[in-house]
Amino acid sequence: MLEREPYDVGRFAWLPGTKPYLFYLKLKPEALRIPGTLERLVRSFTKLNIPILQLKISAPQDSEVLRAIVIADLANREELIDKLANGLKSIPAVISVEYEPPLLRGLAIDSRSFPLRLAGDRAVIVRKDVYEGLIRGGWEKLGSGYGQLLYLIGFEIGRRMFNAHSRIVGNRELVVEFMKRAFQLAGMGVINLAVLDDDEKRSLVRVYDSFECELFKGSKDVRGNLIRGKLAGWLAERWGGLSPNELIAREVKCIARGDPYCEYSIRTGRKRRT
């Protein structure tokens, strides 16, 4: 298995001592299929001795124009900026080139890319300080009732996730692997399906490094209600569109209370009314 490593989503640079300019390039849809395009793009910077700090290329969508964002350090080289831009424009696959200076010395942030998309749908990037306020803050102010609300919200999200994943993959077996990778891609955690029995409609799911439960480390209780709901909703839809009342979803292990991973037991069954 390949080792997992942190990945910064980029389009943001905070590097004191640099002067990070942003270059916005539009490329022809076939650009990535033309050998040497990226080489020529990079060479435009290197032949002027300009360091590239970041290089991002938008994910291809059918015949859409591609976008490349380059953050480069022009400290003591700003007089070369027009020459660099003209060199980039001379690349056959490049449609246009624009650039903007750093917000302040050492700090650059993409101001042109909106809305963000993932697989064609709009996406939102949420940092820890934001989702901690949403999840932990809600628990602190509203108590256990908020945990139940998170579960129900997660259940609806999970249902929608399954339908979206199925549209993309179209294969009942591969959609499981796609879900695991999409979960990780979104930064929510790493999933291991220890058990998935579609005939008996039961599953045992382990989540490593849960973004939700890490907020509560040191707690004496489980706290993965949003993820529990997402997993239950995803499986409920896979098992024929079951309602929340037709599933029993329990978190039996949790990193919040010191377990090595979070573990969820999900199966069909009626919940007892109290």
Residue frames as qw, qx, qy, qz and C-alpha x, y, z in Angstrom:
[[0.000, 0.888, 0.459, 0.000, 0.00, 0.00, 0.00],
 [0.371, 0.545, -0.042, 0.751, 1.29, 3.47, -0.89],
 [0.343, -0.353, -0.502, 0.711, 2.08, 5.65, 2.10],
 [0.012, 0.873, 0.431, 0.227, -0.35, 8.52, 2.69],
 [0.431, -0.096, -0.146, 0.885, 1.07, 12.00, 3.08],
 [0.082, 0.736, 0.372, -0.560, -0.47, 15.42, 3.82],
 [0.383, 0.364, 0.492, 0.692, -1.35, 17.53, 0.79],
 [0.011, 0.516, 0.218, -0.828, -1.84, 21.30, 0.75],
 [0.503, 0.642, 0.579, 0.023, -4.59, 22.22, -1.68],
 [0.469, -0.019, 0.285, 0.835, -2.63, 25.31, -2.73],
 [0.138, 0.726, 0.386, 0.553, -3.47, 28.45, -4.73],
 [0.394, -0.909, 0.013, -0.139, -2.18, 30.19, -1.62],
 [0.750, 0.210, -0.313, 0.544, 1.43, 30.95, -0.75],
 [0.371, -0.916, 0.078, -0.134, 2.79, 32.42, 2.47],
 [0.868, 0.038, -0.059, 0.492, 6.56, 32.43, 2.11],
 [0.225, -0.942, 0.046, 0.244, 8.30, 35.34, 3.88],
 [0.412, -0.530, 0.504, 0.544, 11.23, 36.69, 1.91],
 [0.379, 0.231, 0.735, 0.512, 9.64, 36.02, -1.49],
 [0.308, 0.366, -0.009, -0.878, 7.60, 38.14, -3.90],
 [0.344, 0.172, 0.916, 0.118, 5.06, 35.58, -5.13],
 [0.388, 0.277, -0.240, -0.846, 3.27, 36.65, -8.31],
 [0.619, 0.253, 0.717, -0.195, 0.29, 34.68, -9.59],
 [0.168, 0.285, -0.612, -0.718, 0.09, 33.77, -13.27],
 [0.650, 0.310, 0.558, -0.412, -3.28, 32.69, -14.68],
 [0.056, 0.296, -0.741, -0.600, -3.05, 30.74, -17.92],
 [0.792, 0.297, 0.285, -0.451, -5.84, 29.44, -20.14],
 [0.190, -0.333, 0.851, 0.359, -4.88, 26.38, -22.16],
 [0.595, 0.148, -0.498, -0.613, -6.52, 24.66, -25.10],
 [0.874, -0.217, 0.193, -0.390, -8.55, 21.57, -24.08],
 [0.956, 0.225, -0.158, 0.100, -6.07, 19.28, -25.84],
 [0.060, 0.857, -0.454, 0.237, -3.05, 20.86, -24.09],
 [0.587, -0.501, 0.613, -0.170, -2.35, 17.97, -21.72],
 [0.905, 0.194, 0.377, 0.038, -2.34, 15.53, -24.64],
 [0.549, 0.793, -0.190, 0.183, 0.33, 17.50, -26.48],
 [0.847, -0.244, -0.131, 0.453, 3.74, 16.17, -25.35],
 [0.519, 0.136, -0.054, 0.842, 6.03, 18.89, -24.06],
 [0.140, -0.793, -0.287, -0.519, 3.39, 21.48, -23.14],
 [0.622, -0.777, -0.090, 0.046, 4.18, 21.46, -19.42],
 [0.759, -0.143, 0.094, 0.628, 7.89, 21.25, -20.15],
 [0.312, 0.497, 0.212, 0.782, 7.72, 24.42, -22.24],
 [0.356, -0.842, -0.229, -0.335, 5.62, 26.15, -19.61],
 [0.738, -0.615, -0.011, 0.277, 8.13, 25.38, -16.87],
 [0.686, 0.085, 0.167, 0.703, 11.08, 26.23, -19.12],
 [0.107, 0.798, 0.213, 0.553, 9.67, 29.74, -19.62],
 [0.509, -0.852, 0.038, -0.118, 10.36, 30.34, -15.94],
 [0.843, -0.365, 0.171, 0.355, 13.61, 28.43, -15.56],
 [0.648, 0.384, 0.167, 0.636, 15.39, 30.10, -18.49],
 [0.010, -0.800, 0.013, -0.600, 14.81, 33.44, -16.75],
 [0.384, 0.107, -0.698, 0.594, 15.99, 31.96, -13.43],
 [0.465, -0.330, 0.114, -0.813, 12.57, 32.52, -11.85],
 [0.022, -0.037, 0.963, -0.265, 11.65, 29.95, -9.17],
 [0.553, -0.319, -0.500, -0.586, 8.21, 28.32, -9.40],
 [0.235, -0.249, 0.679, -0.649, 6.63, 28.07, -5.95],
 [0.551, 0.236, 0.723, -0.343, 3.41, 26.32, -7.04],
 [0.253, 0.166, -0.637, -0.709, 1.89, 24.91, -10.23],
 [0.454, 0.260, 0.750, -0.405, -1.77, 23.87, -10.38],
 [0.206, 0.047, -0.649, -0.731, -3.79, 22.72, -13.38],
 [0.645, 0.030, 0.260, -0.718, -7.57, 22.41, -13.35],
 [0.491, 0.048, 0.870, 0.000, -9.08, 18.94, -13.73],
 [0.128, 0.057, -0.626, -0.767, -10.18, 18.43, -17.36],
 [0.468, 0.378, 0.632, -0.489, -13.95, 18.47, -17.95],
 [0.658, 0.594, 0.463, 0.028, -14.88, 17.24, -21.44],
 [0.574, 0.498, 0.216, 0.612, -13.88, 19.95, -23.94],
 [0.245, -0.954, -0.146, 0.097, -13.49, 22.79, -21.45],
 [0.357, 0.762, -0.337, 0.423, -10.62, 25.24, -21.62],
 [0.777, -0.285, -0.399, 0.395, -8.00, 24.27, -19.04],
 [0.132, -0.939, 0.126, -0.291, -6.66, 26.66, -16.44],
 [0.770, -0.005, -0.366, 0.522, -3.18, 26.68, -14.98],
 [0.288, -0.942, 0.038, -0.171, -2.16, 28.75, -11.98],
 [0.755, 0.171, -0.302, 0.556, 1.53, 29.34, -11.37],
 [0.371, -0.928, 0.022, 0.024, 2.90, 31.10, -8.32],
 [0.776, 0.304, -0.117, 0.540, 6.45, 32.27, -8.96],
 [0.482, -0.715, -0.108, 0.495, 8.96, 34.27, -6.94],
 [0.495, 0.712, 0.139, 0.478, 9.86, 37.48, -8.76],
 [0.462, -0.838, 0.021, 0.290, 11.84, 39.01, -5.91],
 [0.275, -0.648, 0.425, 0.569, 14.51, 41.20, -7.57],
 [0.295, 0.035, 0.784, 0.545, 13.26, 40.07, -11.00],
 [0.338, 0.652, 0.533, -0.419, 10.11, 42.12, -11.54],
 [0.190, 0.644, -0.330, -0.663, 11.61, 43.78, -14.60],
 [0.014, -0.170, 0.913, 0.372, 11.34, 40.37, -16.33],
 [0.445, 0.295, 0.717, -0.448, 7.60, 39.96, -15.86],
 [0.593, 0.606, -0.012, -0.530, 6.53, 41.14, -19.32],
 [0.291, 0.510, -0.770, -0.248, 9.21, 39.06, -20.99],
 [0.202, -0.035, 0.954, -0.217, 8.01, 36.04, -19.01],
 [0.544, 0.445, 0.478, -0.527, 4.37, 36.65, -19.92],
 [0.530, 0.626, -0.325, -0.471, 5.24, 36.99, -23.62],
 [0.108, 0.370, -0.919, -0.087, 7.25, 33.75, -23.46],
 [0.362, 0.170, 0.849, -0.346, 4.27, 31.93, -21.98],
 [0.568, 0.573, 0.188, -0.560, 1.95, 33.35, -24.65],
 [0.343, 0.574, -0.620, -0.411, 4.24, 31.97, -27.36],
 [0.268, -0.082, 0.958, -0.064, 3.50, 28.38, -26.32],
 [0.269, -0.093, -0.673, -0.683, 1.06, 27.00, -28.96],
 [0.354, -0.430, -0.830, -0.022, -1.31, 25.43, -26.41],
 [0.174, -0.413, -0.452, 0.771, -1.63, 28.66, -24.38],
 [0.126, 0.750, 0.565, 0.321, -4.68, 30.83, -25.12],
 [0.060, -0.873, 0.005, -0.485, -4.05, 33.70, -22.70],
 [0.616, -0.111, -0.484, 0.612, -1.83, 34.81, -19.81],
 [0.225, -0.843, -0.049, -0.485, -2.66, 37.21, -16.99],
 [0.602, -0.037, -0.564, 0.564, -0.79, 37.95, -13.79],
 [0.330, -0.863, -0.110, -0.366, -1.20, 39.82, -10.52],
 [0.220, 0.540, -0.602, 0.545, 1.23, 40.90, -7.80],
 [0.408, -0.217, -0.814, 0.353, 1.26, 39.46, -4.27],
 [0.347, -0.819, -0.424, -0.170, -1.24, 40.72, -1.72],
 [0.268, -0.917, 0.294, -0.032, 1.77, 41.73, 0.34],
 [0.302, 0.629, -0.716, 0.028, 5.39, 40.68, 0.32],
 [0.049, -0.222, 0.951, -0.208, 5.54, 36.91, 0.83],
 [0.409, 0.304, 0.747, -0.428, 1.76, 36.41, 0.55],
 [0.298, 0.134, -0.555, -0.765, -0.18, 35.44, -2.58],
 [0.409, 0.251, 0.808, -0.342, -3.72, 34.13, -2.81],
 [0.125, 0.249, 0.763, 0.583, -5.73, 33.22, -5.90],
 [0.235, 0.379, 0.330, -0.832, -8.41, 35.86, -6.55],
 [0.379, 0.273, -0.475, -0.746, -9.71, 34.60, -9.92],
 [0.304, -0.024, -0.933, -0.190, -10.94, 31.06, -9.33],
 [0.311, 0.194, 0.647, -0.669, -14.60, 30.92, -8.35],
 [0.767, -0.465, 0.281, -0.340, -16.71, 28.91, -7.85],
 [0.132, -0.431, 0.892, 0.033, -14.63, 25.87, -6.96],
 [0.865, 0.123, -0.157, -0.461, -15.74, 22.56, -8.44],
 [0.297, -0.344, 0.891, -0.016, -15.08, 18.89, -7.85],
 [0.251, 0.191, 0.923, 0.219, -16.17, 16.41, -10.53],
 [0.013, -0.424, -0.568, -0.705, -18.30, 19.16, -12.05],
 [0.391, -0.770, -0.492, -0.108, -20.23, 20.10, -8.89],
 [0.043, -0.818, 0.220, -0.529, -19.60, 23.15, -6.75],
 [0.772, -0.217, -0.474, 0.362, -17.29, 22.50, -3.80],
 [0.245, -0.903, 0.114, -0.334, -16.32, 24.40, -0.65],
 [0.619, 0.198, -0.572, 0.500, -13.02, 24.21, 1.23],
 [0.538, -0.775, -0.075, -0.322, -13.50, 24.43, 5.00],
 [0.327, 0.482, -0.649, 0.489, -10.55, 24.86, 7.36],
 [0.476, -0.231, -0.791, 0.309, -10.43, 23.28, 10.81],
 [0.025, -0.123, -0.419, 0.899, -11.23, 26.50, 12.68],
 [0.480, -0.022, -0.234, -0.845, -14.51, 26.71, 10.73],
 [0.700, -0.156, -0.628, -0.301, -15.71, 23.11, 11.05],
 [0.365, -0.097, -0.735, 0.563, -14.61, 23.01, 14.68],
 [0.220, 0.043, 0.255, -0.941, -16.94, 25.92, 15.37],
 [0.631, -0.022, -0.394, -0.668, -19.72, 24.12, 13.52],
 [0.738, -0.106, -0.663, -0.059, -19.29, 20.70, 15.15],
 [0.469, -0.139, -0.638, 0.594, -17.68, 21.14, 18.56],
 [0.102, -0.091, 0.169, -0.976, -19.29, 24.53, 19.07],
 [0.613, -0.234, -0.384, -0.649, -22.74, 23.02, 18.50],
 [0.686, -0.216, -0.675, 0.164, -22.10, 20.22, 21.00],
 [0.311, -0.049, -0.489, 0.814, -20.96, 22.72, 23.63],
 [0.248, -0.056, 0.065, -0.965, -23.99, 24.95, 23.21],
 [0.700, -0.057, -0.233, -0.672, -26.76, 22.41, 22.53],
 [0.559, -0.307, 0.713, -0.291, -25.57, 19.16, 24.10],
 [0.396, -0.034, 0.905, 0.155, -26.45, 15.63, 22.98],
 [0.535, 0.650, 0.459, -0.284, -29.46, 16.78, 20.96],
 [0.267, 0.804, -0.351, -0.399, -27.03, 18.41, 18.58],
 [0.237, -0.336, 0.888, 0.204, -25.31, 15.07, 18.11],
 [0.501, 0.383, 0.771, -0.091, -28.59, 13.53, 16.96],
 [0.408, 0.835, 0.085, -0.360, -29.12, 16.44, 14.57],
 [0.015, 0.666, -0.656, -0.355, -25.64, 15.86, 13.12],
 [0.410, -0.012, 0.908, 0.088, -26.53, 12.20, 12.57],
 [0.508, 0.631, 0.558, -0.179, -29.69, 13.06, 10.63],
 [0.265, 0.863, -0.225, -0.366, -27.86, 15.68, 8.56],
 [0.172, -0.492, 0.812, 0.262, -25.11, 13.17, 7.88],
 [0.544, 0.237, 0.803, -0.047, -27.67, 10.54, 6.85],
 [0.512, 0.791, 0.247, -0.226, -29.09, 12.82, 4.17],
 [0.088, 0.801, -0.513, -0.296, -25.58, 13.73, 2.99],
 [0.394, -0.260, 0.872, 0.128, -24.70, 10.03, 2.79],
 [0.614, 0.497, 0.602, -0.120, -27.74, 9.26, 0.65],
 [0.407, 0.885, -0.050, -0.220, -26.82, 12.02, -1.77],
 [0.158, -0.669, 0.689, 0.230, -23.19, 10.88, -1.81],
 [0.570, 0.023, 0.817, 0.085, -24.18, 7.35, -2.84],
 [0.584, 0.695, 0.410, -0.094, -26.32, 8.59, -5.71],
 [0.201, 0.909, -0.298, -0.212, -23.58, 10.95, -6.90],
 [0.327, -0.496, 0.785, 0.177, -20.94, 8.23, -6.66],
 [0.637, 0.252, 0.728, 0.008, -23.15, 5.78, -8.55],
 [0.510, 0.832, 0.137, -0.169, -23.68, 8.27, -11.38],
 [0.057, 0.830, -0.521, -0.189, -19.93, 8.75, -11.74],
 [0.255, -0.389, 0.882, 0.076, -18.82, 5.11, -11.43],
 [0.719, 0.198, -0.287, -0.601, -21.87, 3.13, -12.53],
 [0.652, 0.126, -0.747, 0.032, -20.51, -0.13, -11.11],
 [0.711, -0.625, -0.135, -0.293, -21.88, -1.53, -7.84],
 [0.877, -0.249, -0.141, 0.385, -18.55, -3.02, -6.77],
 [0.516, 0.292, -0.048, 0.804, -16.30, -0.16, -7.83],
 [0.208, -0.778, -0.149, -0.573, -18.55, 2.42, -6.16],
 [0.763, -0.616, -0.144, 0.134, -17.35, 1.14, -2.77],
 [0.699, -0.094, 0.049, 0.707, -13.72, 1.85, -3.63],
 [0.178, 0.582, 0.213, 0.764, -14.72, 5.18, -5.13],
 [0.471, -0.811, -0.221, -0.265, -16.52, 6.15, -1.91],
 [0.781, -0.465, -0.068, 0.412, -13.44, 5.31, 0.17],
 [0.549, 0.115, 0.149, 0.815, -11.20, 7.43, -2.03],
 [0.039, -0.697, -0.284, -0.657, -13.68, 10.31, -2.24],
 [0.617, -0.753, -0.227, 0.009, -13.99, 10.31, 1.57],
 [0.708, -0.338, 0.054, 0.617, -10.22, 10.58, 1.85],
 [0.379, 0.413, 0.287, 0.777, -9.98, 13.13, -0.98],
 [0.227, -0.805, -0.265, -0.479, -12.36, 15.40, 0.94],
 [0.164, 0.480, -0.547, 0.666, -10.14, 15.16, 4.03],
 [0.698, -0.463, -0.023, -0.545, -12.72, 13.44, 6.24],
 [0.642, -0.445, 0.609, -0.137, -10.64, 10.38, 7.15],
 [0.274, 0.363, -0.843, -0.289, -9.42, 7.04, 5.83],
 [0.820, -0.060, 0.159, -0.546, -12.03, 4.28, 5.50],
 [0.116, 0.237, -0.961, -0.086, -11.60, 0.53, 5.87],
 [0.787, -0.107, -0.101, -0.599, -14.69, -1.61, 5.33],
 [0.212, -0.338, 0.897, -0.187, -13.93, -4.55, 7.59],
 [0.301, 0.304, 0.903, -0.044, -17.32, -6.09, 6.76],
 [0.401, 0.289, -0.135, -0.859, -19.75, -5.31, 3.95],
 [0.191, 0.183, 0.962, 0.065, -22.51, -7.89, 3.53],
 [0.320, 0.040, -0.244, -0.914, -25.13, -6.63, 1.09],
 [0.472, -0.232, -0.798, -0.293, -27.22, -9.80, 1.41],
 [0.449, -0.496, -0.666, 0.328, -27.64, -9.47, 5.17],
 [0.005, 0.839, 0.137, 0.526, -27.44, -5.68, 5.00],
 [0.635, -0.750, -0.005, 0.182, -24.78, -5.23, 7.64],
 [0.581, 0.631, -0.216, 0.467, -21.41, -3.54, 7.70],
 [0.636, -0.663, -0.061, 0.389, -18.51, -2.79, 10.03],
 [0.468, 0.772, 0.007, 0.429, -16.65, 0.35, 9.00],
 [0.628, -0.504, -0.106, 0.583, -13.41, 1.66, 10.46],
 [0.281, 0.909, 0.060, 0.303, -12.44, 5.29, 10.01],
 [0.708, -0.217, -0.136, 0.658, -8.87, 6.32, 10.72],
 [0.282, -0.146, -0.015, 0.948, -7.98, 9.91, 11.66],
 [0.045, 0.735, 0.656, 0.169, -11.58, 11.16, 11.57],
 [0.163, 0.398, 0.003, 0.903, -11.76, 14.92, 11.08],
 [0.509, -0.619, -0.247, -0.545, -14.84, 15.01, 13.32],
 [0.832, -0.486, -0.261, 0.054, -13.70, 12.90, 16.24],
 [0.633, 0.134, -0.251, 0.720, -10.21, 14.39, 16.49],
 [0.114, -0.623, 0.002, -0.774, -11.94, 17.55, 17.74],
 [0.705, -0.565, 0.004, -0.428, -12.97, 15.68, 20.90],
 [0.708, 0.185, -0.603, 0.316, -9.79, 13.80, 21.84],
 [0.098, 0.178, -0.635, 0.746, -9.73, 13.29, 25.58],
 [0.634, -0.200, -0.021, -0.747, -13.49, 12.89, 25.77],
 [0.350, -0.156, 0.884, -0.270, -14.95, 9.88, 27.57],
 [0.644, 0.421, 0.558, -0.309, -17.57, 9.21, 24.93],
 [0.487, 0.254, 0.622, 0.558, -17.93, 8.62, 21.18],
 [0.087, 0.662, 0.127, -0.733, -18.46, 11.73, 19.07],
 [0.134, -0.151, 0.684, 0.701, -18.62, 10.67, 15.40],
 [0.438, 0.496, 0.624, -0.416, -22.27, 11.46, 14.77],
 [0.427, 0.693, -0.176, -0.554, -21.89, 13.28, 11.46],
 [0.194, 0.428, -0.835, -0.286, -19.69, 10.56, 9.96],
 [0.290, 0.123, 0.923, -0.222, -21.91, 7.85, 11.45],
 [0.507, 0.594, 0.364, -0.507, -24.83, 9.45, 9.64],
 [0.356, 0.646, -0.469, -0.485, -22.93, 9.76, 6.36],
 [0.021, 0.249, -0.961, -0.122, -21.94, 6.10, 6.40],
 [0.356, 0.306, 0.815, -0.340, -25.43, 4.98, 7.41],
 [0.486, 0.653, 0.125, -0.568, -27.07, 7.11, 4.72],
 [0.265, 0.545, -0.680, -0.413, -24.67, 5.86, 2.05],
 [0.047, -0.061, 0.997, -0.004, -25.34, 2.22, 2.98],
 [0.421, 0.422, 0.611, -0.522, -29.09, 2.81, 3.36],
 [0.514, 0.626, -0.165, -0.563, -29.25, 4.00, -0.24],
 [0.197, 0.403, -0.864, -0.231, -27.09, 1.09, -1.41],
 [0.100, 0.097, 0.971, -0.196, -29.44, -1.30, 0.36],
 [0.014, 0.500, 0.803, 0.323, -32.54, -0.02, -1.41],
 [0.110, -0.509, -0.113, -0.846, -33.29, 3.42, 0.00],
 [0.506, -0.470, -0.683, 0.239, -33.88, 2.56, 3.65],
 [0.201, -0.865, -0.069, -0.455, -35.03, 5.25, 6.07],
 [0.053, 0.553, -0.620, 0.554, -33.10, 6.22, 9.24],
 [0.684, -0.292, 0.385, -0.547, -35.64, 4.24, 11.27],
 [0.972, 0.161, -0.082, -0.147, -34.82, 1.05, 9.37],
 [0.668, 0.424, -0.459, 0.404, -31.14, 1.08, 10.30],
 [0.670, -0.731, -0.006, 0.129, -29.23, 0.67, 13.53],
 [0.584, 0.601, -0.243, 0.489, -25.95, 2.57, 13.32],
 [0.655, -0.749, -0.013, 0.095, -23.66, 2.52, 16.36],
 [0.350, 0.740, -0.484, 0.309, -20.19, 3.89, 16.95],
 [0.913, -0.369, -0.171, 0.034, -18.45, 1.22, 19.01],
 [0.700, -0.258, -0.010, 0.667, -14.92, 2.67, 19.00],
 [0.178, 0.954, 0.147, 0.189, -13.75, 6.26, 18.81],
 [0.598, 0.279, -0.250, 0.708, -10.43, 8.11, 18.80],
 [0.233, -0.722, 0.037, -0.651, -12.11, 10.73, 21.00],
 [0.756, -0.580, 0.164, -0.255, -11.93, 8.31, 23.93],
 [0.338, -0.660, 0.665, 0.082, -8.52, 6.85, 23.07],
 [0.867, 0.191, 0.459, 0.033, -9.27, 4.04, 20.61],
 [0.429, -0.281, 0.520, 0.683, -6.87, 3.69, 17.65],
 [0.073, -0.127, -0.594, -0.791, -9.68, 4.28, 15.14],
 [0.532, 0.112, 0.295, -0.786, -13.42, 4.93, 15.00],
 [0.021, -0.044, -0.969, -0.242, -15.55, 1.87, 14.28],
 [0.529, 0.106, 0.089, -0.837, -19.18, 1.87, 13.16],
 [0.197, 0.156, 0.967, 0.028, -21.56, -1.08, 13.22],
 [0.437, 0.255, -0.083, -0.859, -24.38, -0.52, 10.74],
 [0.037, 0.124, 0.978, 0.165, -27.18, -2.99, 10.05],
 [0.413, -0.364, -0.440, -0.710, -30.87, -3.18, 9.30],
 [0.344, -0.352, -0.793, 0.359, -33.25, -3.23, 12.22],
 [0.226, -0.795, -0.332, -0.455, -35.83, -1.16, 14.02],
 [0.172, 0.332, -0.503, 0.780, -34.74, 1.22, 16.74],
 [0.328, -0.500, -0.762, 0.250, -36.37, 0.81, 20.11],
 [0.127, -0.700, -0.144, -0.688, -38.60, 3.67, 21.14],
 [0.362, -0.137, -0.659, 0.646, -38.13, 5.00, 24.66]]
